[in-house]
Amino acid sequence: MKEVILIKNGELALKGLNRRTFEDVMIRNMRRRLSDLGTFTFTPAQSTIKVEGEDGVDLEEAVERISKVFGIAGFSRALKLEKDFSLVLEHTGKYLEQQLLEASTFKVTAKRSDKKFPYDSPQICLLLGERLLDEFDHLTVDVHNPDVTVTVEVRDHDIFVHANQLKGAGGMPVTTAGRAALMVSGGIDSPVAGWMMAKRGVELTAIHFASPPYTSERAEQKVHDLLGKVAKYAGRIELTVVPFTEIQEQIRDKCPEDLFTIIMRRVMVICAERIARYGGCGALITGESLGQVASQTLGAIGCTDAVATMPVFRPLIGMDKDEIIAISRKIDTFDISILPFEDCCTVFTPKHPRTRPKLPDVEAAEAALNLDELVERAVANVRRIKIG
């Protein structure tokens, strides 16, 4: 007998002949996430991956980490038994005692992939159900909406017993959809945007613009902490910190105040693209949501995109703030995001930003800047930090 973790694939099942490739990536991601806990083996079979650790491994921590690995639809802690039904009858109640004591109703389901096993699925359900009713006299059977579903899986070499399947992180394994650069501030939105794209299999790098002395070291540390939370799902993230003070001061001194924000966003995109291409990225990611602030109107976004030469993904574009906050709480970034340390996006904020900027006006105002030189200098002096 031994306790293992059974992983159920989600969308991977739809990948046809490429499915094994996606499974291999997901296993690699799990192995990396569990590497410091001990040695684990990963055995794929019949839409399930069995994860088995060496003796004494912290399975509780392993389950917590696996719950954040994208590509997993559901998972269960399960008891692995030899293919002897008497062992199922003997050990199921002991193994699931806590869940069954806390429940009022239950049912038993059986999955018998080994058709040579001497008991068929209805017999397994009947016999084990009777045994559990004897052991837990407070329980009743409810086949439609039970508190606990006890599942017996008869496989080629073993039998697995487990209770309710837990929901996995879903999505696609990270790295299967290429790499993109997340433009991250210290706010609520950008970490959520990064998490959403990682869920679709995108490997993240991150770019943060710092403007000392207008922004503090604590503001940058806030970004490190936010990315640390995202990295629990997305894997290791390389953060590139871009010195942005000179550029912002030039925009303040030489450009119309009502266009400060939109020009700043355009310059950020120019810098971010250079860094992203150097890092092998195929797209940028931002946390913009339509109409949330002046720089996120249709006109402003259009002016920003006019300077982009690679795709800009905005996964939050149609979401309202409550929806974004709900996800930030789920991934544990909200409390960090609301810490009162300003990022460079709030530096030199105009009193009356133009919400319907015209591209010719923006380009004319930008002409006052020696943009190529400013961007070249900023990109040449970046700092890179590994997070996660």
Secondary structure, DSSP 8 states (H G I E B T S, - for coil): -EEEEEEEESGGGGSGGGHHHHHHHHHHHHHHHHGGG--EEEEEETTEEEEEE-TT--HHHHHHHHTT-TTEEEEEEEEEE-S-HHHHHHHHHHHTHHHHHT-SEEEEEEEE--TTSSS-HHHHHHHHHHHHHHH-TT-EE-SSS-SEEEEEEE-SS-EEEE-S-EE---SB-TTTT-EEEEE--SSSHHHHHHHHHHHBT-EEEEEEEE-TTTS-HHHHHHHHHHHHHHHHHH--EEEEEEE-HHHHHHHHHHS-GGGHHHHHHHHHHHHHHHHHHHTT-S-EE----TTSSGGGSHHHHHHHHTT-SS-EE-TTTT--HHHHHHHHHHTT-HHHHTSS---GGGTT--SS--SS--HHHHHHHHTTS-HHHHHHHHHHT-EEEEE-
